Amino acid sequence: MTQDRKRRTQVSLSERVIRQIDRAVSRSKRSRFLEQAALAQLRRDALRSWVGLAEKFKGLTLEDTYYPARAELEARGG
């Protein structure tokens, strides 16, 4: 993890979750644990998005892609 500048924030968690976190990592390391958990979830969400995008293109080949002719591109100014 890179050493980004830290900023204080406030979150509301149930007492049960706080106790479980404190048992797992100790109270003094709670912030670091929560940051790592948030980053892990963000990575999972990003991966899920990429997999979803890949599913849209699954099975496509170059023949499935429209490539305009050079004359058409030049006519459009491209």
C-alpha positions in Angstrom: 0.0 0.0 0.0 1.4 3.4 -0.9 1.8 6.1 1.8 -1.0 8.4 0.8 -1.8 11.4 3.0 -4.3 10.3 5.7 -7.5 12.1 6.4 -9.8 11.6 9.3 -13.3 10.4 8.6 -16.2 9.1 10.6 -18.1 5.9 9.9 -20.9 4.2 11.9 -20.5 0.5 12.5 -22.5 -1.8 14.7 -20.9 -2.7 18.1 -20.8 -6.3 17.0 -18.7 -5.5 13.9 -16.3 -3.3 15.9 -15.8 -6.0 18.5 -15.0 -8.5 15.7 -12.5 -6.1 14.1 -10.9 -5.4 17.4 -10.6 -9.2 18.2 -9.0 -9.7 14.8 -6.5 -6.9 14.7 -6.6 -5.0 17.9 -8.1 -1.5 18.5 -4.9 0.3 17.5 -4.9 -1.2 14.0 -8.6 -0.7 13.3 -8.1 2.1 10.8 -5.6 0.2 8.8 -7.8 -2.9 8.7 -10.8 -0.9 7.5 -8.7 0.8 4.8 -7.4 -2.5 3.6 -11.0 -4.0 3.6 -12.3 -1.0 1.6 -9.5 -1.3 -0.9 -10.1 -5.1 -1.3 -13.8 -4.4 -1.9 -13.1 -1.7 -4.5 -10.8 -4.1 -6.3 -13.5 -6.8 -6.3 -16.0 -4.3 -7.7 -13.6 -3.2 -10.4 -12.8 -6.8 -11.4 -16.6 -7.6 -11.5 -17.1 -4.7 -13.8 -14.3 -5.9 -16.1 -15.7 -9.4 -16.2 -19.1 -8.0 -17.0 -17.6 -6.0 -19.8 -15.7 -9.0 -21.1 -19.0 -11.0 -21.2 -20.5 -8.4 -23.6 -17.7 -9.0 -26.1 -17.3 -12.7 -25.6 -17.1 -14.6 -28.9 -16.7 -11.5 -31.1 -14.1 -11.6 -33.8 -12.7 -9.0 -36.1 -15.3 -9.9 -38.7 -18.0 -8.8 -36.2 -16.5 -5.3 -36.0 -17.4 -2.5 -38.4 -14.4 -0.8 -40.0 -15.4 2.1 -42.3 -13.6 2.3 -45.6 -10.9 4.9 -46.0 -13.1 7.0 -48.4 -15.9 7.1 -45.8 -13.5 8.2 -43.1 -12.1 11.0 -45.3 -15.6 12.1 -46.2 -16.3 12.5 -42.5 -13.1 14.5 -42.0 -11.3 11.7 -40.2 
